[in-house]
Amino acid sequence: MTASNPKTPIGVGVIGCGEIAQLMHLPVIHELPELRLAALCDLSRTVLDTLGAQYGVTACYQEYQALLDDPAVDAVVICTFDHGPVVEAAIKAGKHFIVEKPLAFTSEEARPLVKAANESGLVGIVGYMKLYDPGYRLGLEKIGQIGRPKMIQVHDFAGRFDRYQQLYTQVRGKDVDMELIKATQADVAARVATGLGQAHAGYADLYMTLLMLGSHDLAVLRGAFGVAERVDYAQAVGPTHIMAVLGFPDRVPALLEVAFGAQYEWWDEWMTVHGEKDEVRIDFQNPYVRNAAATVRVREAAGEGASERILPGTPETAFRRQWQHFIACVEGKAAPLTPLQGGLDDLELAERIIKALPVKPGGGQA
Ligand SMILES: NC(=O)c1ccc[n+]([C@@H]2O[C@H](COP(=O)([O-])OP(=O)(O)OC[C@H]3O[C@@H](n4cnc5c(N)ncnc54)[C@H](O)[C@@H]3O)[C@@H](O)[C@H]2O)c1
């Protein structure tokens, strides 16, 4: 299927109208004049009826293939749980797409998606919205000014995920086929176990933490320093807490720490780059809070003493910047900043990190 070049407004279909679609993607699609919300897809009829009425959309589908067959849909955003099969179908249907992270659940299933997307000429990006955050972009500029890093640290303990529920109204539907949900989860678990291999399938929870929470951090690190050359060390601190030491060119080490479940009242996700004389730290904000960009802290020499400056990123919603970039790509004015290859690189690295842990066979899954 060859890529089409739709005129704006671009007709967008949303596949999977759950939390992230409702909190971020739908409001942004609705407000950007270059986009037109053309169709919705979800397993829940309640969700479809409510959001269809709210956004004035009549093309509401419970099967994603039906949405992909709709000629009014030029592009889709994929916000389901199991993305790989939907990405494959979107490419076959000739639709441009944003796929929420992770691109897929294993590198093996991601590899053909990257190839198919490249061959299609379609615009396909992974929803690593933090890479579009103005504070992160500013931080990259500052990192570029401090010379060869002595050491990099990336830390993500996240924070309370229930707080933002007071900020937004969400519709959830109980009218979903639970057998289908369970079957999808079981299928994904089996694919993950196969991807990790019998010797490491016992780390499936930790791997999922790396994919669901930590893939942002792998992407942030890669966005600044490229793909890690080595995994020198990995330690499972708990079922959802991992530490790893990665190696970058020129013998630059990076300490990565990701843990899910902290109940902090702040959002605890940052990258610090230690230079010879300076230090740059990027503090990410809670991803569910709109118009909150990352902040950058620069420590450097000032005469005979030290200076510490906090540089706020321009107030902006990273998801909105991501959509604006996507529009520019579809219009042929930009090349994807977060192409599918990066999603594959991160899956490969996540697998390498898990395989650097001591052997832990999974309970007969693999
Ligand atoms: N970029 C970010 O910061 C960010 C934040 C949260 C979630 N996410 C990603 O977004 C995705 C969705 O997360 P969420 O928190 O919105 O989950 P969710 O469970 O709230 O929503 C998923 C929705 O998809 C629907 N769905 C599932 N399978 C479907 C299918 N086959 N066809 C149609 N609809 C289907 C479900 O009914 C549900 O409404 C996940 O992959 C997650 O990793 C990204």
The ligand as a Gaussian input file, in Angstrom:
#p B3LYP/6-31G(d) Opt

LIG

0 1
 N        2.633000       7.939000      26.590000
 C        2.299000       7.750000      27.848000
 O        2.773000       8.421000      28.761000
 C        1.289000       6.713000      28.185000
 C        0.578000       6.790000      29.383000
 C       -0.371000       5.799000      29.641000
 C       -0.555000       4.739000      28.759000
 N        0.192000       4.682000      27.630000
 C        0.040000       3.557000      26.692000
 O       -1.235000       3.638000      26.087000
 C       -1.826000       2.347000      25.957000
 C       -3.194000       2.366000      26.601000
 O       -3.056000       2.665000      27.970000
 P       -4.299000       3.170000      28.827000
 O       -3.745000       3.545000      30.151000
 O       -5.096000       4.140000      28.068000
 O       -5.101000       1.776000      28.969000
 P       -6.661000       1.568000      29.133000
 O       -6.823000       0.163000      29.565000
 O       -7.253000       2.650000      29.975000
 O       -7.246000       1.749000      27.659000
 C       -7.111000       0.802000      26.660000
 C       -8.400000       0.837000      25.856000
 O       -8.234000       0.043000      24.685000
 C       -9.416000      -0.687000      24.468000
 N       -9.039000      -1.869000      23.702000
 C       -8.250000      -2.901000      24.099000
 N       -8.123000      -3.799000      23.111000
 C       -8.809000      -3.309000      22.052000
 C       -9.059000      -3.788000      20.749000
 N       -8.537000      -4.921000      20.307000
 N       -9.834000      -3.039000      19.940000
 C      -10.360000      -1.875000      20.363000
 N      -10.172000      -1.375000      21.600000
 C       -9.409000      -2.094000      22.433000
 C       -9.961000      -0.998000      25.844000
 O      -11.351000      -1.250000      25.801000
 C       -9.605000       0.268000      26.608000
 O      -10.663000       1.211000      26.600000
 C       -0.839000       1.371000      26.606000
 O       -0.140000       0.717000      25.594000
 C        0.115000       2.220000      27.409000
 O        1.434000       1.729000      27.379000
 C        1.092000       5.646000      27.320000

